[in-house]
Amino acid sequence: MNKFFIVTMSLIFTLIFSIGVIFLFIVKPSLNNECTKNIVAKGSAKIGGHFKLTDVNNIEVSSKIFITEPSLIYFGYSYCPDVCPYDLQRNVIAIDILQEKGTSITPIFITIDPLRDTADRLKEFSNFIHPKLLALTGSENAIKKVMKIFKVYGKKSNTGEEDNTDYLMDHSAFTYLVDSSGKFIDYFNRRISAEEMADRITCFLK
Protein backbone atom coordinates (compact mmCIF):
# COMPACT_ATOMS: atom_id res chain seq x y z
CA MET A 1 0.00 0.00 0.00
CA ASN A 2 2.79 2.40 0.92
CA LYS A 3 4.69 1.44 -2.21
CA PHE A 4 1.61 2.10 -4.37
CA PHE A 5 1.13 5.47 -2.66
CA ILE A 6 4.76 6.45 -3.23
CA VAL A 7 4.64 5.45 -6.92
CA THR A 8 1.37 7.32 -7.42
CA MET A 9 2.67 10.48 -5.77
CA SER A 10 5.88 10.26 -7.81
CA LEU A 11 3.87 10.08 -11.01
CA ILE A 12 1.74 13.05 -9.93
CA PHE A 13 4.80 15.16 -9.10
CA THR A 14 6.43 14.17 -12.40
CA LEU A 15 3.28 15.19 -14.28
CA ILE A 16 3.07 18.54 -12.46
CA PHE A 17 6.76 19.20 -13.15
CA SER A 18 6.32 18.35 -16.84
CA ILE A 19 3.33 20.68 -17.15
CA GLY A 20 5.34 23.45 -15.49
CA VAL A 21 8.24 22.95 -17.91
CA ILE A 22 5.88 23.02 -20.90
CA PHE A 23 4.24 26.23 -19.69
CA LEU A 24 7.56 27.90 -18.86
CA PHE A 25 9.37 27.14 -22.10
CA ILE A 26 6.57 26.75 -24.65
CA VAL A 27 3.25 28.25 -23.59
CA LYS A 28 4.51 31.33 -21.72
CA PRO A 29 6.85 32.54 -24.50
CA SER A 30 4.01 32.03 -26.94
CA LEU A 31 1.70 34.17 -24.80
CA ASN A 32 4.35 36.85 -24.41
CA ASN A 33 4.84 36.98 -28.16
CA GLU A 34 1.14 37.60 -28.77
CA CYS A 35 1.55 41.34 -28.25
CA THR A 36 4.49 41.66 -30.63
CA LYS A 37 3.68 39.22 -33.40
CA ASN A 38 1.62 41.61 -35.54
CA ILE A 39 2.99 44.08 -38.09
CA VAL A 40 1.96 47.12 -36.05
CA ALA A 41 3.78 46.09 -32.91
CA LYS A 42 6.95 45.32 -34.90
CA GLY A 43 7.14 48.98 -35.79
CA SER A 44 6.52 48.74 -39.54
CA ALA A 45 3.34 50.79 -39.42
CA LYS A 46 3.99 54.38 -40.50
CA ILE A 47 2.15 56.04 -37.63
CA GLY A 48 3.29 58.82 -35.36
CA GLY A 49 6.40 60.96 -35.18
CA HIS A 50 7.69 64.02 -33.39
CA PHE A 51 5.58 67.17 -33.16
CA LYS A 52 5.27 70.56 -31.49
CA LEU A 53 2.15 71.81 -29.73
CA THR A 54 1.12 74.16 -26.91
CA ASP A 55 0.83 73.05 -23.29
CA VAL A 56 -1.58 74.27 -20.60
CA ASN A 57 0.80 77.09 -19.73
CA ASN A 58 0.49 78.38 -23.29
CA ILE A 59 4.09 77.42 -24.06
CA GLU A 60 5.13 75.65 -27.25
CA VAL A 61 6.61 72.27 -26.40
CA SER A 62 8.22 69.52 -28.44
CA SER A 63 7.48 65.82 -28.13
CA LYS A 64 11.26 65.29 -28.25
CA ILE A 65 11.39 67.00 -24.85
CA PHE A 66 8.23 65.95 -23.00
CA ILE A 67 8.09 62.30 -24.08
CA THR A 68 10.72 60.82 -21.80
CA GLU A 69 8.98 57.54 -20.96
CA PRO A 70 6.41 55.26 -22.59
CA SER A 71 3.24 57.27 -23.18
CA LEU A 72 -0.42 56.80 -24.09
CA ILE A 73 -1.63 59.42 -26.57
CA TYR A 74 -5.33 60.10 -27.00
CA PHE A 75 -7.02 62.53 -29.41
CA GLY A 76 -10.35 64.06 -28.41
CA TYR A 77 -11.88 67.26 -27.08
CA SER A 78 -12.85 68.52 -23.65
CA TYR A 79 -16.49 69.19 -24.60
CA CYS A 80 -16.95 65.57 -25.64
CA PRO A 81 -20.04 64.32 -23.75
CA ASP A 82 -19.23 60.64 -23.41
CA VAL A 83 -16.56 58.88 -25.48
CA CYS A 84 -13.52 60.97 -24.53
CA PRO A 85 -14.10 61.05 -20.75
CA TYR A 86 -14.71 57.30 -20.69
CA ASP A 87 -11.61 56.48 -22.74
CA LEU A 88 -9.39 58.85 -20.78
CA GLN A 89 -10.57 57.43 -17.45
CA ARG A 90 -9.86 53.92 -18.70
CA ASN A 91 -6.39 55.01 -19.83
CA VAL A 92 -5.46 56.58 -16.51
CA ILE A 93 -6.79 53.55 -14.60
CA ALA A 94 -4.46 51.37 -16.69
CA ILE A 95 -1.63 53.79 -15.95
CA ASP A 96 -2.35 53.64 -12.22
CA ILE A 97 -2.35 49.84 -12.36
CA LEU A 98 1.04 49.90 -14.06
CA GLN A 99 2.35 52.49 -11.58
CA GLU A 100 1.56 50.11 -8.73
CA LYS A 101 3.70 47.51 -10.52
CA GLY A 102 6.60 49.93 -10.94
CA THR A 103 6.01 50.93 -14.56
CA SER A 104 5.59 54.65 -15.25
CA ILE A 105 3.50 55.77 -18.25
CA THR A 106 2.62 59.33 -19.25
CA PRO A 107 -0.99 60.00 -20.35
CA ILE A 108 -1.16 62.58 -23.16
CA PHE A 109 -4.31 64.27 -24.43
CA ILE A 110 -4.27 66.14 -27.74
CA THR A 111 -7.33 68.18 -28.61
CA ILE A 112 -8.90 68.02 -32.05
CA ASP A 113 -10.91 71.15 -31.20
CA PRO A 114 -8.33 73.93 -30.71
CA LEU A 115 -10.94 76.64 -31.23
CA ARG A 116 -12.59 75.90 -27.87
CA ASP A 117 -9.84 73.92 -26.13
CA THR A 118 -7.58 76.77 -25.11
CA ALA A 119 -4.62 76.34 -22.76
CA ASP A 120 -6.69 77.56 -19.80
CA ARG A 121 -9.57 75.26 -20.66
CA LEU A 122 -7.25 72.26 -20.92
CA LYS A 123 -5.56 73.12 -17.63
CA GLU A 124 -8.89 72.69 -15.83
CA PHE A 125 -9.73 69.63 -17.90
CA SER A 126 -6.42 67.85 -17.25
CA ASN A 127 -6.59 68.53 -13.50
CA PHE A 128 -10.05 66.98 -13.47
CA ILE A 129 -9.01 63.83 -15.35
CA HIS A 130 -5.65 63.01 -13.74
CA PRO A 131 -2.82 65.02 -12.16
CA LYS A 132 -0.31 63.42 -14.53
CA LEU A 133 -2.29 64.09 -17.72
CA LEU A 134 -0.37 66.21 -20.23
CA ALA A 135 -2.96 68.13 -22.27
CA LEU A 136 -1.96 69.84 -25.51
CA THR A 137 -3.55 72.28 -27.92
CA GLY A 138 -2.21 74.48 -30.71
CA SER A 139 -3.13 76.28 -33.89
CA GLU A 140 -5.56 74.60 -36.23
CA ASN A 141 -2.73 73.83 -38.66
CA ALA A 142 -0.51 72.40 -35.92
CA ILE A 143 -3.31 70.13 -34.71
CA LYS A 144 -4.05 68.95 -38.26
CA LYS A 145 -0.39 68.03 -38.76
CA VAL A 146 -0.32 65.87 -35.64
CA MET A 147 -3.64 64.26 -36.54
CA LYS A 148 -2.25 63.45 -39.95
CA ILE A 149 0.89 61.69 -38.73
CA PHE A 150 -1.18 59.61 -36.29
CA LYS A 151 -3.85 58.99 -38.95
CA VAL A 152 -6.58 60.46 -36.74
CA TYR A 153 -9.98 61.37 -38.14
CA GLY A 154 -11.83 64.34 -36.73
CA LYS A 155 -14.21 67.08 -37.88
CA LYS A 156 -17.15 69.12 -36.68
CA SER A 157 -20.56 67.52 -36.85
CA ASN A 158 -23.21 69.29 -38.92
CA THR A 159 -23.54 72.54 -36.97
CA GLY A 160 -26.11 74.34 -39.10
CA GLU A 161 -24.80 77.86 -38.48
CA GLU A 162 -21.14 78.62 -39.14
CA ASP A 163 -20.73 80.70 -35.97
CA ASN A 164 -22.30 78.05 -33.74
CA THR A 165 -19.89 77.25 -30.90
CA ASP A 166 -22.11 74.59 -29.34
CA TYR A 167 -21.16 71.69 -31.59
CA LEU A 168 -19.97 68.11 -31.38
CA MET A 169 -16.97 66.54 -33.09
CA ASP A 170 -16.93 63.32 -35.06
CA HIS A 171 -13.62 61.59 -34.46
CA SER A 172 -11.79 58.29 -34.28
CA ALA A 173 -11.19 57.00 -30.76
CA PHE A 174 -7.92 55.12 -30.55
CA THR A 175 -5.23 55.33 -27.89
CA TYR A 176 -1.66 55.20 -29.17
CA LEU A 177 1.23 53.67 -27.24
CA VAL A 178 4.67 55.14 -27.93
CA ASP A 179 8.00 54.33 -26.33
CA SER A 180 10.30 56.70 -24.46
CA SER A 181 11.71 58.04 -27.73
CA GLY A 182 8.24 58.75 -29.11
CA LYS A 183 8.29 55.80 -31.49
CA PHE A 184 4.90 54.25 -32.17
CA ILE A 185 4.38 50.76 -30.74
CA ASP A 186 0.68 49.95 -31.10
CA TYR A 187 -2.83 51.27 -30.60
CA PHE A 188 -5.81 50.28 -28.48
CA ASN A 189 -9.47 50.47 -29.47
CA ARG A 190 -12.41 51.29 -27.24
CA ARG A 191 -13.30 47.68 -26.48
CA ILE A 192 -10.23 46.96 -24.39
CA SER A 193 -10.50 47.26 -20.61
CA ALA A 194 -8.03 49.05 -18.35
CA GLU A 195 -6.77 45.73 -17.00
CA GLU A 196 -6.26 44.28 -20.49
CA MET A 197 -4.51 47.47 -21.58
CA ALA A 198 -2.15 47.30 -18.61
CA ASP A 199 -1.33 43.66 -19.40
CA ARG A 200 -0.61 44.39 -23.06
CA ILE A 201 1.55 47.40 -22.24
CA THR A 202 3.54 45.26 -19.81
CA CYS A 203 4.02 42.71 -22.58
CA PHE A 204 5.16 45.37 -25.07
CA LEU A 205 7.68 46.89 -22.68
CA LYS A 206 9.40 43.65 -21.68
N, C-alpha and C positions, 0 to 999 in steps of 0.2 A: 504493500500500500504506500509506504513512504517512498519506495523507488519510483512507483508510478507518478506520485505527486511531484517528485523532483524532476522527472523527465518532462512532465506536462508543463511545469513552471519554466523549465529551460527552453522549451519550444515557444512558450508565450513571450518570454524575454527576447528570444532570437527574432521572433516575428516583429515585436515592437521596435527593436533596434533596426531591423531591415527597413521598416516603414519610415523610421526617422532618417535613415541614410538616403532613401529615395526622395523624401521631401526636401532634405537639405541640399542635395546635389543635382536633383532633376526638376522637381516641382517648383521649389522656391525660386531658382534662377529664371525659370520660365515665367513665373508670375511677375518677377521684377522687370523682366524684359517687355512686359505688356505695354508699359507706358512709353517705351522708346522704340518700339518696332515699326511704328508708322512713319510715313514720309515727313509729316509735319514735325514730329518730335526729333527727327534726325537733322533738322535744321535746313532742309532743302526748300522749304516753302519761303517764297519771297515776301515776307510780311514783316513790318516794323522797320526800325532804324532810328537814328538820333534826330532830335527835334528841339526847337526852342519855343517856349510859351511863357505865359505870365502867371506868377504865383499869387497867393492871396494877399501879399504885401504890395502887389502891383509892380513887382520887379521881374524883368525878363530873366528866365533861368533856362539852362541847357540840360537835356537829359544826360549828357556826358558827365555832368556835375552831380545832379541829385539822384541818379540811379547808381547806388553804390552797393546794393544787395539785390537778390532776387525780388521781383516786384510783380504785382497784379495790376494790370491797367484796364480800366473800364471807361467806356464812352457813354455819356448820357447827359441829362440836364436836371438842374435842381428843382424845376417845377414839374417834373415827371410825377404823375399821381400814384403810380403803382410799381411798374417794372423796375425802374432804377433803384428806389429805396430797398426793394426786396433783394435785388441782386447784390447791392453794396453791403447790406447787412449780412448776407450769406458769405460774401468775400471776407469781411472782417472777422466773422466767426471762425472761418477756416484759418485765418491768420492768427487769431488768438489760440486756437488749438495747436498750431505749429509752434507758437511762442512758448507754450507750456512744455513742448518737447525740445526746446532749445534752438529752434530754427526761426530766424527773423526774416520777415517778408514785409515789404513796403506796399501799402495799398495806394494806388494812384487813380484819381478821377479826372477825366478830361471832358470838359463840356462840349456839346455840339450846338449849344445855344449861346454864343458869346454876347449877343445883343442884350439879353437879360441877366446872364450869369457873369456879373462883374466880379472884380476881386473881393469887394466887400461882401457881396452876396455869398460867394463861395467860402469866405472865411466863416460865416455863420453856419453854412451848410456842412462844411467839413468838421467843425467842432461838434455838431449834432450827431454826425454819423460815427466818427471815431477820432480820438485825439491824434492818431498817427496818420490819418488820411491826408495825402498831398493832393490838393485840388488845383487844377490849372485852367486858365482861360487864355484869351488872346484875341488878336484881330480875326475877322472873318476869314481872311486869306490864310493866316497862320493855322487856324483850326482845320480848314479844308485840306491843307498840306499834310497834317498829321493823320487826319481821317483817311486820306488817300493811301499813305504808306502802310496803314494798318487795315486797309480794305474795309473801312467802316461805312455803312450806309446811314444817312440821316438827312431829313428835310422837314420843313414845316408841313403840318397837315393843312387841308383846305381851310383857310382862315376867313374867306369871304372878303373882308375889307383889308386893304394893304397895310393900314396903320393899326390894325388890331394887335395888341400886345398880349392878349389872353388867348394863346394858342397852344396846341400840343405839337409834339415832334414825333414823326415816324422814324424809327431807327433800329438798326441791328442791336442785338444785346448779347455780345460775347465778352468774356473776360480773357485778357491776354497775359500769359506768363512769360516774363523775360528774365534773363539771368543778370548777374551783377554788372555785366558790361553793356546791358541793354539789348542783348541778342535775343530774338524771339525763340521760344521753346515750343509752346503749344497754346491752344485756346480751350476755354470751357464754355459749354452752352448753358442754358437756363435750367436744364433738367437735373444737373448734378447737384448733390447736396454739399453742405459745408464739410461734412466728414469725409465724403468721397474726394472732394477737392483737396483736402489736406493730405489724404493718402497718396493721391496721384502726384502732388507736388513733392512729397517726400521721396517718392520713387524717382522722379525726374532729377532731383538734386543729389542723388546718391553718387 
